[in-house]
Amino acid sequence: MTTTPIPSTPAPAPARRTWNGWRTLLVIAGALFALCGMILLAIGGIGLWAHQQRDGDGYFSAGPERVSTTTFAVSVPSLDVDGTGPDAVYAHDLLGDVRIQLKSMNAGVPVFIGIGPADQVATYLADIGHQEVTDLDVDPFKLTTTRRSGGRPAALPATQSFWVASDAGDGSRTLNWKATEGDWAVVVMNADGSPGVDVDLSVGATLPAIRAISIGALIGSGVLLTIGTAMIVAAFATRRSAPGRRRGDQEADWR
């Protein structure tokens, strides 16, 4: 008895992956999402690191810097706190509590420090000789000032009613202020109105927005990295039928 061998049917070639325009766009879009996610990750990480640099009282501090002048005052003429937001405390949510610390270097001479509306402070200082801060660097802490000509103050600073926060006395002084929206000025003088202001000055703020922004950036980073990774994986994992395969063959694959 003769046995006729049955020719074996060659296995069909596996469907090859095809690369086309939509997959390229998917990879590009995924890479952009991932890149944005990495940027937010870096921002969030830096923000959380900065949040740990606060002092024991919860302030980001700069200084001290010795500030000395032969005139009657030192002023920061404009501290513009922009509080654009949904409520009146929005500016405080961003800047938080402000702390100004100073120590008189003139033994026995009490100092005055005050924060008031910039326009009213400017009127008070208009005829008083003083140093005006034109630039402030935080790291390292450094003030750049210019001299404004004028004479002695006609009235002592503590007698003015426009200060929203002020402090005066001998030795070390600390002024705490809850930042609110507006244009403010800061003034340092000898409390008796005498010339020759000489103090060690440092400033600080709680900046509560840093922590919130950092956490938001990290959450956004996780979302964008997840989306970007999913898009790139989908572009490489998606199979498309090779050209020339018949519909019947495709249907057979499902049986």
C-alpha positions as CSV (number, residue, x, y, z in Angstrom):
1,M,0.0,0.0,0.0
2,T,1.4,3.3,-1.1
3,T,1.0,6.3,1.1
4,T,0.8,9.6,-0.6
5,P,2.2,12.4,1.6
6,I,-0.2,15.3,2.1
7,P,1.6,18.5,1.4
8,S,1.7,20.7,4.4
9,T,0.1,24.1,4.1
10,P,2.7,26.8,4.9
11,A,1.8,28.9,7.9
12,P,0.5,32.4,6.9
13,A,3.0,35.1,7.4
14,P,2.3,37.1,10.5
15,A,0.6,40.4,10.0
16,R,3.3,43.1,9.9
17,R,2.9,46.3,11.7
18,T,2.5,49.3,9.4
19,W,3.7,52.8,10.2
20,N,1.7,55.7,9.0
21,G,1.0,59.4,9.7
22,W,-1.5,59.0,12.5
23,R,0.9,56.9,14.5
24,T,3.7,59.4,14.0
25,L,1.3,62.2,15.2
26,L,0.4,60.0,18.2
27,V,4.1,59.6,19.2
28,I,4.8,63.4,18.7
29,A,1.7,64.3,20.8
30,G,2.7,61.8,23.5
31,A,6.2,63.1,23.6
32,L,5.0,66.7,24.0
33,F,2.7,65.6,26.9
34,A,5.5,63.8,28.5
35,L,7.9,66.8,28.1
36,C,5.3,69.1,29.7
37,G,4.9,66.6,32.5
38,M,8.7,66.5,33.1
39,I,8.8,70.3,33.3
40,L,6.0,70.4,35.8
41,L,7.8,67.6,37.8
42,A,10.9,69.8,38.0
43,I,8.8,72.9,39.0
44,G,7.1,70.9,41.7
45,G,10.3,69.4,43.0
46,I,12.0,72.7,43.2
47,G,9.0,74.2,44.9
48,L,8.9,71.5,47.6
49,W,12.7,71.9,48.1
50,A,12.2,75.7,48.5
51,H,9.4,75.1,50.9
52,Q,11.8,73.3,53.2
53,Q,14.2,76.3,53.3
54,R,11.9,78.4,55.6
55,D,13.2,79.4,59.0
56,G,11.8,78.1,62.3
57,D,8.9,80.6,62.2
58,G,7.9,79.6,58.7
59,Y,9.3,82.5,56.8
60,F,11.5,82.7,53.7
61,S,14.1,85.2,54.9
62,A,16.7,87.5,53.3
63,G,19.3,89.5,55.1
64,P,20.5,91.0,57.3
65,E,21.9,93.9,55.4
66,R,23.3,97.0,57.0
67,V,21.6,100.1,55.8
68,S,23.1,103.4,56.7
69,T,22.5,107.0,55.5
70,T,23.3,110.5,56.8
71,T,19.8,111.6,55.7
72,F,16.5,111.3,57.7
73,A,14.9,108.2,56.3
74,V,15.2,105.1,54.1
75,S,12.2,104.2,52.0
76,V,10.9,101.6,49.6
77,P,8.6,103.9,47.6
78,S,6.4,101.3,46.0
79,L,5.5,97.7,47.0
80,D,2.8,96.9,44.6
81,V,0.8,93.9,45.9
82,D,-1.5,92.7,43.0
83,G,-4.4,90.9,44.6
84,T,-6.4,90.1,41.4
85,G,-8.5,87.1,42.4
86,P,-11.8,85.8,43.6
87,D,-11.7,87.4,47.1
88,A,-10.2,90.1,49.2
89,V,-7.7,87.9,50.8
90,Y,-6.2,86.6,47.6
91,A,-3.1,88.8,47.9
92,H,-2.5,87.4,51.4
93,D,-2.9,83.9,50.0
94,L,0.0,84.6,47.7
95,L,2.4,86.7,49.8
96,G,1.3,85.6,53.2
97,D,2.6,87.3,56.3
98,V,5.4,89.8,55.8
99,R,8.1,90.3,58.5
100,I,10.6,93.1,58.6
101,Q,13.3,93.0,61.3
102,L,15.8,95.7,62.1
103,K,18.3,96.5,64.7
104,S,19.5,100.1,65.4
105,M,23.3,100.4,65.2
106,N,23.1,103.8,66.9
107,A,23.2,103.1,70.6
108,G,20.4,104.8,72.5
109,V,18.7,106.0,69.3
110,P,15.2,104.4,68.9
111,V,14.1,103.5,65.4
112,F,10.8,103.7,63.6
113,I,9.5,101.4,60.8
114,G,6.2,101.8,59.1
115,I,4.2,100.6,56.1
116,G,1.6,102.9,54.6
117,P,-0.2,103.8,51.3
118,A,2.5,104.7,48.8
119,D,0.9,108.0,47.8
120,Q,0.5,109.3,51.4
121,V,4.0,108.2,52.3
122,A,5.3,110.0,49.2
123,T,3.6,113.2,50.4
124,Y,5.1,112.9,53.9
125,L,8.6,112.4,52.5
126,A,8.3,115.0,49.7
127,D,10.3,117.6,51.6
128,I,12.4,115.3,53.7
129,G,15.9,114.3,52.8
130,H,16.0,110.5,52.5
131,Q,17.5,107.5,50.6
132,E,15.1,105.8,48.3
133,V,15.5,102.1,47.4
134,T,15.6,101.7,43.7
135,D,16.6,98.0,43.5
136,L,16.4,95.0,45.9
137,D,18.3,91.7,45.4
138,V,17.2,88.8,47.6
139,D,20.1,86.4,47.1
140,P,22.4,87.8,48.3
141,F,20.3,90.4,50.1
142,K,21.3,93.9,48.8
143,L,19.7,97.3,48.5
144,T,20.5,99.9,45.9
145,T,19.4,103.4,46.9
146,T,19.4,106.9,45.5
147,R,19.5,110.1,47.5
148,R,16.5,112.5,47.5
149,S,17.2,116.0,48.7
150,G,15.2,117.7,51.5
151,G,15.3,118.9,55.0
152,R,14.2,117.7,58.5
153,P,10.7,116.2,58.9
154,A,8.1,118.6,60.0
155,A,6.4,115.9,62.1
156,L,7.6,112.7,63.7
157,P,6.8,109.6,61.8
158,A,4.8,108.0,64.7
159,T,2.4,110.9,64.7
160,Q,1.1,110.1,61.2
161,S,-2.2,108.3,60.9
162,F,-1.8,106.6,57.6
163,W,0.4,103.7,58.7
164,V,-1.3,100.4,58.4
165,A,1.5,98.7,60.4
166,S,4.3,100.3,62.4
167,D,6.8,99.7,65.3
168,A,9.2,101.9,67.2
169,G,11.7,101.5,70.0
170,D,15.3,100.8,70.9
171,G,17.4,97.8,69.9
172,S,15.9,95.0,67.8
173,R,12.4,95.6,66.3
174,T,10.1,93.3,64.4
175,L,7.2,94.5,62.2
176,N,4.6,91.9,61.1
177,W,2.1,92.7,58.4
178,K,-0.6,90.6,56.7
179,A,-0.1,91.5,53.0
180,T,-3.2,93.0,51.4
181,E,-3.9,94.3,47.9
182,G,-2.6,97.8,47.2
183,D,0.4,100.0,46.5
184,W,2.5,100.3,49.7
185,A,5.6,102.0,50.9
186,V,8.0,101.1,53.7
187,V,9.9,103.7,55.7
188,V,12.7,103.4,58.2
189,M,13.6,106.5,60.3
190,N,15.0,107.4,63.7
191,A,12.0,107.7,65.9
192,D,13.0,111.2,67.0
193,G,13.4,112.4,63.4
194,S,17.1,112.9,63.7
195,P,19.5,112.3,60.7
196,G,21.8,109.4,60.5
197,V,19.7,106.2,60.1
198,D,21.9,103.1,60.7
199,V,20.2,99.7,61.0
200,D,20.7,96.0,60.2
201,L,17.7,95.1,58.1
202,S,16.2,91.7,57.1
203,V,12.9,90.8,55.4
204,G,10.8,87.7,55.2
205,A,7.5,86.4,54.0
206,T,5.6,83.1,54.4
207,L,4.7,82.7,50.7
208,P,2.0,80.1,51.2
209,A,1.4,79.9,47.5
210,I,4.7,78.0,47.0
211,R,3.4,74.8,48.6
212,A,0.1,74.9,46.8
213,I,1.7,75.6,43.4
214,S,4.3,72.8,44.0
215,I,1.6,70.2,44.8
216,G,-0.5,71.3,41.8
217,A,2.5,71.0,39.5
218,L,3.3,67.5,40.8
219,I,-0.3,66.4,40.3
220,G,-0.3,67.9,36.8
221,S,3.0,66.2,36.1
222,G,1.5,62.8,36.9
223,V,-1.5,63.3,34.7
224,L,0.5,64.6,31.7
225,L,3.2,61.8,32.0
226,T,0.4,59.2,32.2
227,I,-1.3,60.5,29.1
228,G,2.0,60.9,27.2
229,T,3.2,57.4,28.0
230,A,-0.2,55.9,27.1
231,M,-0.2,57.7,23.7
232,I,3.3,56.5,22.9
233,V,2.6,52.9,23.9
234,A,-0.6,52.9,21.9
235,A,1.3,54.1,18.8
236,F,3.7,51.2,19.0
237,A,1.3,48.5,20.2
238,T,-1.5,49.1,17.7
239,R,-1.6,46.5,14.9
240,R,-2.8,47.2,11.4
241,S,-3.4,44.7,8.7
242,A,-0.7,44.4,6.1
243,P,-1.7,45.6,2.6
244,G,-3.1,42.9,0.4
245,R,-4.7,40.8,3.1
246,R,-8.3,39.8,2.2
247,R,-11.2,40.6,4.3
248,G,-12.0,36.9,4.6
249,D,-8.5,36.3,6.0
250,Q,-9.1,39.0,8.6
251,E,-12.4,37.5,9.6
252,A,-10.8,34.1,9.8
253,D,-8.4,35.5,12.4
254,W,-11.3,35.9,14.8
255,R,-12.6,32.4,14.5
